[in-house]
Amino acid sequence: MIRKTSAIYKILTAVALFTGILLNLLKTSSAISLLSYYTSQSNIICFIAFVCFSVMEIRDKEGKYKNSDVYYLVKGALIIMIFLTTFCYHIALAPFGFNMESLHRDLLIKKIANFFLHTCSPVMVILDYFLFDKKGNLKFFYPFLWILFPLNYVGYVYNYAAHGGKFFSIGGSEKYAYFFLDYIELGVWGVVKWLAIILVGILLVSYILVVIDKRLGKKKKG
């Protein structure tokens, strides 16, 4: 029964992720620009992962795939990745008028897309771990691997910009997506300081997750 519920939940999570991605791309003036935001990329990666999880949950009746260290390494990375999406949007970006694209056209569609991308889907991804995963399997060195995706995204933005890529710059930066990556406005050291703060924050949240996982694992064994 639990496995069936888990499979249904994972399918619904994949559907929520796909819905947000699709609605966000409808009637956009530049799909490439939208797909170059961290939000879009993190949701796409989670969508692919949850499609795979759904298939494995249905096919692997004994749940052996969850005995792999790789599964928990990936699952933890997804949680931190998507948590960063929702946290940064609601705390650091939305209050200052940031949007990935202008909302003056198709306001309802874009608002629904924002809800799925930044709230509904991230919450569902995170809850999947708390509801269905075995606890006590996250290792203390994992956070240093989990930060690779955010770091890779920084490299992607600068490479995208170097090849003429543009963002929508609504409350952000037209060339570098987010204000804290804009070294033209902040200077190189300004960007370095912001990235250092963000990386320390990611590591802090990551270790909080690992500690929670360890405590929940011990509690279940006890």
C-alpha positions as CSV (number, residue, x, y, z in Angstrom):
1,M,0.0,0.0,0.0
2,I,2.8,2.4,0.9
3,R,4.7,1.6,-2.3
4,K,1.5,2.3,-4.4
5,T,0.9,5.6,-2.5
6,S,4.6,6.5,-3.1
7,A,4.3,5.7,-6.8
8,I,1.1,7.8,-7.2
9,Y,2.7,10.7,-5.2
10,K,5.8,10.7,-7.4
11,I,3.7,10.7,-10.6
12,L,1.7,13.6,-9.3
13,T,5.0,15.4,-8.4
14,A,6.2,14.8,-12.0
15,V,2.9,16.2,-13.3
16,A,3.2,19.3,-11.1
17,L,6.7,19.9,-12.3
18,F,5.8,19.5,-16.0
19,T,2.7,21.7,-15.6
20,G,4.8,24.6,-14.2
21,I,7.5,24.2,-16.9
22,L,4.9,24.0,-19.7
23,L,2.7,26.9,-18.5
24,N,5.8,29.1,-18.1
25,L,6.8,28.5,-21.7
26,L,3.4,29.3,-23.2
27,K,3.3,32.5,-25.2
28,T,6.8,33.5,-24.1
29,S,8.8,35.9,-26.2
30,S,12.0,33.8,-25.6
31,A,12.0,30.2,-24.6
32,I,15.8,30.1,-24.5
33,S,15.8,33.0,-22.0
34,L,13.2,31.3,-19.7
35,L,15.0,28.0,-19.9
36,S,18.2,29.7,-18.8
37,Y,16.9,30.7,-15.4
38,Y,17.9,28.6,-12.4
39,T,14.2,28.0,-11.6
40,S,13.5,26.5,-15.0
41,Q,16.6,24.3,-15.0
42,S,16.1,23.0,-11.4
43,N,12.5,22.2,-12.2
44,I,13.4,20.4,-15.4
45,I,16.1,18.3,-13.6
46,C,13.6,17.4,-10.9
47,F,11.0,16.5,-13.5
48,I,13.3,14.1,-15.2
49,A,14.4,12.6,-11.9
50,F,10.8,12.1,-10.7
51,V,9.8,10.4,-14.0
52,C,12.6,8.0,-13.4
53,F,11.6,7.5,-9.7
54,S,8.0,6.9,-10.7
55,V,9.1,4.2,-13.2
56,M,11.4,2.6,-10.7
57,E,8.8,2.7,-7.9
58,I,6.3,0.8,-10.2
59,R,8.8,-1.7,-11.6
60,D,10.9,-2.4,-8.5
61,K,8.3,-4.0,-6.3
62,E,10.8,-4.6,-3.5
63,G,12.2,-1.0,-3.6
64,K,15.8,-2.2,-4.0
65,Y,16.7,1.0,-5.9
66,K,16.3,2.8,-2.6
67,N,19.2,0.8,-1.1
68,S,21.7,2.5,-3.3
69,D,23.9,5.3,-2.0
70,V,23.6,7.0,-5.4
71,Y,19.8,7.3,-4.8
72,Y,20.3,9.3,-1.6
73,L,23.1,11.3,-3.0
74,V,20.8,12.3,-5.9
75,K,17.7,12.8,-3.8
76,G,19.6,15.1,-1.4
77,A,20.9,17.1,-4.3
78,L,17.4,17.5,-5.7
79,I,16.0,18.6,-2.3
80,I,18.7,21.3,-1.9
81,M,18.5,22.4,-5.5
82,I,14.7,22.9,-5.4
83,F,14.8,24.3,-1.9
84,L,17.2,27.0,-3.2
85,T,14.7,27.8,-5.9
86,T,11.7,28.4,-3.6
87,F,13.7,30.0,-0.8
88,C,15.5,32.5,-2.9
89,Y,12.4,33.4,-4.9
90,H,10.2,34.0,-1.9
91,I,12.8,35.6,0.4
92,A,15.3,37.4,-1.9
93,L,13.7,37.9,-5.3
94,A,9.9,38.2,-5.3
95,P,9.8,40.9,-2.6
96,F,11.9,43.1,-4.9
97,G,9.7,42.7,-8.0
98,F,11.7,39.9,-9.7
99,N,9.9,37.9,-12.4
100,M,11.4,35.6,-15.1
101,E,9.2,37.3,-17.7
102,S,6.8,40.3,-17.9
103,L,3.4,39.5,-16.4
104,H,1.5,42.1,-18.3
105,R,0.4,39.5,-20.9
106,D,-1.4,36.3,-19.9
107,L,-1.3,37.3,-16.3
108,L,-3.3,34.3,-15.0
109,I,-1.1,31.7,-16.8
110,K,2.1,33.3,-15.6
111,K,0.8,33.4,-12.0
112,I,-0.2,29.8,-12.1
113,A,3.2,28.9,-13.6
114,N,5.0,30.8,-10.9
115,F,3.0,29.0,-8.2
116,F,3.9,25.6,-9.6
117,L,7.6,26.5,-10.3
118,H,8.4,28.3,-7.0
119,T,5.9,26.8,-4.5
120,C,3.8,23.7,-5.3
121,S,6.4,21.6,-7.1
122,P,9.3,22.4,-4.7
123,V,7.2,21.5,-1.7
124,M,6.1,18.2,-3.3
125,V,9.7,17.3,-4.1
126,I,10.9,18.0,-0.6
127,L,7.9,16.2,1.1
128,D,8.5,13.1,-1.0
129,Y,11.7,12.5,1.0
130,F,10.0,13.0,4.4
131,L,7.0,10.8,3.5
132,F,8.5,7.9,1.6
133,D,12.3,7.7,1.9
134,K,14.3,5.7,4.3
135,K,16.1,7.9,6.8
136,G,19.7,7.8,8.0
137,N,21.2,7.4,4.6
138,L,22.5,10.9,3.9
139,K,26.3,11.1,4.4
140,F,28.2,14.1,5.9
141,F,30.3,14.6,2.8
142,Y,27.3,14.8,0.5
143,P,26.7,18.6,0.9
144,F,30.1,19.3,-0.9
145,L,28.7,17.4,-3.9
146,W,25.3,19.0,-3.7
147,I,26.8,22.5,-4.3
148,L,28.1,21.4,-7.7
149,F,24.9,22.1,-9.5
150,P,24.5,25.7,-8.2
151,L,28.2,26.3,-9.0
152,N,27.7,24.8,-12.5
153,Y,24.8,27.1,-13.0
154,V,27.0,30.1,-12.3
155,G,29.3,28.9,-15.0
156,Y,26.4,28.4,-17.4
157,V,25.1,32.0,-16.9
158,Y,28.5,33.5,-17.7
159,N,28.9,31.2,-20.7
160,Y,25.4,32.0,-21.9
161,A,26.0,35.8,-21.5
162,A,29.4,35.5,-23.3
163,H,27.6,34.1,-26.3
164,G,25.1,36.9,-26.5
165,G,22.4,35.3,-24.3
166,K,19.8,37.7,-22.7
167,F,17.4,37.5,-19.7
168,F,14.3,39.5,-19.1
169,S,15.8,41.7,-16.4
170,I,12.5,42.3,-14.5
171,G,13.8,43.0,-11.1
172,G,17.1,41.2,-12.0
173,S,19.8,41.5,-14.6
174,E,19.3,41.4,-18.3
175,K,22.7,39.9,-18.9
176,Y,23.3,37.8,-15.9
177,A,19.7,36.9,-14.7
178,Y,20.2,37.7,-11.0
179,F,21.6,40.8,-9.5
180,F,24.2,39.0,-7.4
181,L,25.8,37.6,-10.6
182,D,26.1,41.0,-12.3
183,Y,29.7,42.0,-11.9
184,I,29.2,45.0,-14.1
185,E,27.0,46.5,-11.4
186,L,28.5,44.9,-8.3
187,G,32.1,44.5,-9.4
188,V,34.0,41.2,-9.3
189,W,34.5,41.3,-5.5
190,G,30.8,42.1,-5.0
191,V,29.8,39.0,-6.9
192,V,32.4,36.9,-5.1
193,K,31.0,38.1,-1.7
194,W,27.4,37.3,-2.7
195,L,28.4,33.8,-4.0
196,A,30.4,33.1,-0.8
197,I,27.4,34.0,1.3
198,I,25.1,31.9,-0.9
199,L,27.4,28.9,-0.9
200,V,27.8,29.0,2.9
201,G,24.0,29.2,3.2
202,I,23.6,26.2,0.9
203,L,26.1,24.2,3.0
204,L,24.4,25.2,6.2
205,V,21.0,24.1,4.9
206,S,22.5,20.9,3.5
207,Y,24.0,20.0,6.9
208,I,20.7,20.7,8.6
209,L,19.1,18.3,6.2
210,V,21.8,15.6,7.0
211,V,21.4,16.1,10.7
212,I,17.6,15.8,10.5
213,D,18.0,12.7,8.4
214,K,20.4,11.1,10.9
215,R,18.1,11.9,13.8
216,L,15.1,10.5,12.0
217,G,17.0,7.4,11.2
218,K,18.1,6.8,14.8
219,K,14.5,7.6,16.0
220,K,13.1,4.9,13.7
221,K,15.7,2.3,14.8
222,G,15.1,3.2,18.4
